[in-house]
Amino acid sequence: MEKTDYRKRFFKRYITNQVEYVEKISPKSFDIVARGFRKHISRFLPDGKSASILDIACGAGHLLHFLQNQGYYKAQGIDLGAEQLKIARKMGVKNIEQADLFEYLEKYKDYFDLIIAFQLIEHLKKDEAVKSLDLIYRALKPGGKVLVTTPNAVSLGGLWISFGDFTHELVFTPRSLSQLLRVCRFSNVEVYGQGPVTYDFRSGIRTILWKFLKTILRFCFMIERGTGRSIWEAKPIFEGSILGVGWKLEKNEHI
């Protein structure tokens, strides 16, 4: 039997068959997601609005919409799915094209100030995840950085999130995400939890309740794993999504 890539079939109509089961794409949904970007990634964005930014697997364009509204006029994105890009264009997102990330990144070296890969690496196989981050490192300017998000298998809903999409290949914890970034030569790697964002009354209640729940989870983790007094000090993150940040060294720096 001829070997085929199932992802082409699934990503052809990814919005219809997966995304819209949990989110109805609309200007309101874009605004809600933008609030999360302001809270979680604003501090990592370049100071200059002329920065070259690439959003890999940009989907329906939520992040690019946010970046372009913030004045980053060189922000651009790629995605495999034509359906996602069609929606992005309807929302007014610019500088997007249909492309395979590996073929696309091969064309660039020391070019981008920031490369963003949100909810991408869990869709890749292990060798593809390593290759993608190697190519991202190569495509970044010295001093540039990468932002990566992925579901967190340590969270209460980790398995539900990680296996809630047939196209997910990998599962990550904060530690394994940090390991991957460091192996791919990124420096000053940090991983953060992306907690709830308040945008109305119900989400405000959720934010408050999450603070109490996280305290209980930390206590349970301490009982199970110990207090972290050894060199393997545990720093658990319980949010359902984690953000990994890494920098490419300047040319005059040494590991």
Secondary structure by P-SEA (a helix, b strand, c coil): ccccccccccccccccccccccccccaaaaaaaaaaaaaccccccccccccccccccccccaaaaaaaaacccccccccccaaaaaaaaaaccccccccccccccccccccccbbbbccccccccaaaaaaaaaaaaaacccccbbbbbbbbccccaaaaaaaccccccccccaaaaaaaaaaaccccbbbbbbccccccaaaaaaaaaaaaaaaaaaaaaaaaccccccccccccccccbbbbbbbcccccccc
